[in-house]
Amino acid sequence: MINTVVLEHPRMPSTKRFNDIANTPLWSCLMGGYAAAALDRAGFHTRFMDGAQGGWSFRETEEKILCSAPALLCINAVYFWEHTILFFDFLEDLKKKGFNGHINLFGFFPTLVYGEILEKWSAVDSVAVGEFEHTLVELANRLDKGEAFHGIEGLASRKNGGLIKTPVRSPEKNPDHFAFPWRSSLEGTVTVLASRGCYNHCSFCPVPSFYNQGPLWRGRTPENIALEMSQLVARGVKNFYFADPNFIGPGRRGKKRVLDLLTLIEPLNIRFGMETRPADLDDEILEKLTAAGFNSLLMGIESGSERVLGNLNKQSAARAGAGAIALCRRHGIEPEIGFLMFVPDSSVADLRANMAFLMENNLLDRLERTANLMCHCQIVLAGTSGYAAFEQLNRLEKSGLFGFEGEVTFLDPGVEWMARRVVFACHTVLRSMSDKKSPIYWDMPDMTVSQKVNDYLVDLFFRLLDRVETRGPEENLFDMEKEISQDISGLLKSV
């Protein structure tokens, strides 16, 4: 059997997008492990190299790949903003230095732009489009037997200089069939995937596009999940995070499934977090969750404006989000929320509604949360329904490698004016929070200074909002940024 390597490639933080996590869904962190487990189960000599977790440089990674010389190199290709070109340069360098194995890319990013990748980068031999485990195993089998691989379902490749795209492989109906993912480390919080997909179709999310040939949501059985977690607990793991876009799942069936799972994992004496939609929570679920060790929650509420929620196709109301927040607090859980303060179609009135929602639900009470909630803008990525809609309206300017990012014009100049200034202020604060010498360093902040900076950001937003409502967009951006920088610097020096 041929030798295979599955690689999580190095990533570098973005200067502009350093605080954005929307470049790929959370469960991407397990994709390499699932690929390695699938190939290993099929009998191939498999090595899992995690350059992302290991903090490798591309030079180190190149040396390790050349030394291993696998016949098949499968890479979970993740878009990492302006540095993504370095990944493709790395592939070209591998080929130039004599690597003659088959290079395959899989994951969200290559699935959504496979045509552009194969057209422009000859170092890439194929792309597994969509769910990849079965596709990679079949590819390895063909290569092992010396057979042509161009007809594999779900595999995009080249032949005679042209692109060959077979039908997208339908996702596995029963995700219990997949081998448990390999992990390069069990330190800290360990990620688990209890389901695949999401039953909603938010305009900013690439998950539905990735699974568009099958059911939008597929849950593993409680027994299968509990078995994986039990094995990890036996190896010393005590803290888990479910990477599912929607942990609970749809309707009565989803609720019963998660209640059964909680019954099975309660004896494990663990702590865990998850993500879900507000409408999926109720008293019964939260009682079982907390009894089983639940202590961390992220809910995608996104906006306090009903109009914006409709445009984002959230299929959820702001009042439902407020109700879910109150429900969690009654059960001793302080939820974190996903929130898009600035979206291209929002109005100044929508910004006012957003701030009212955050204030009424006591979500601007601590600096780390305030600086994040007030600055997030909608990111428009290829493959999402939002990207397609804005492109059709001629409002989208493609940017980034392969046009993977979309820059979209704001409909309301006042919103753009607000966004530039508020995002600058919040990013200034967030950068300071990552500086160990700063009085607001996240790990050991001076709470008095942190509260002052927190109050400043909230007050700044309302002052700018009042100004744009009464006088419209004005002032030179540079002058305003200079003033904001001086204000924040003064607060940080007031220790």
VENNOR-V275047 format. One line per field, one symbol per residue. ss: DSSP state (H for helix, E for strand, L for the rest). psi: psi as a letter, one per 20 degrees, with the letter a starting at -180 (. if undefined). A space follows every 10 residues. Layout:
ss->???
psi->???
//
This chain:
ss->LLEEEEEELL LLLLLLLLLL LLLLLHHHHH HHHHHHHHHH HLLLEEEEEE HHHHLLLHHH HHHHHHHHLL LEEEEELLLL HHHHHHHHHH HHHHHHLLLL LEEEEELHHH HHLHHHHHHH LLLLLEEELL LLHHHHHHHH HHHHHLLLLL LLLLEEEEEL LEEEELLLLL LLLLHHHLLL LLLLLLLLLE EELLEEELLL LLLLLLHHHH LLLLLLEEEL LHHHHHHHHH HHHHLLLLEE EELLLLLLLL HHHHHHHHHH HHHHHHHHLL EEEEEELHHH LLHHHHHHHH HLLEEEEEEE EELLLHHHHH HLLLLLLHHH HHHHHHHHHH LLLLLEEEEL LELLLLLHHH HHHHHHHHHH LLLLLLHHHH HHHLLLELLE ELLLHHHHHH HHLLLEEEEL HHHLEEEELL LLHHHHHHHH HHHHHHHHHH HHHLLLLLLL LLLLLLHHHH HHHHHHHHHH HHHHHHHHHH HLLLLLHHHH HHHHHHHHHH HHLLL
psi->qqpqppporq qqqqggkhjp jjhqqhihii gghhgghghg hijqoppoon hghikqrhgg ggghghhhlq hpoppnoppl ciihhhghhg gghgghjjpj rpopqraggh gikhghghhi oihphrpopb pighghghgh gghhikqqji jppjppaqpk iqpoorqppp qphnihiqqp qqpiqjqcpp pqoirpaqir lqijpighhh kjjaqhppqq qhggghgghg hhhhjjpipq ppjphnggrq ahggggghhg ghhhigiilr qqrrqrqhii qrggghghgh hijpjppppn ghqjphgghg hilhkqqhhh gghhghgghh jjpoqqqppn goqhjqrhhh gghghggggh jljliqgggg hghiipqppo qqiqhggggh ghjkjpoprr pjkhqpppqp hohhgggggg gggggghggh ghiiohiqij phhmqohggg hghghggggg ghghggghhh irprqpgggg hggggggggg hhik.
//
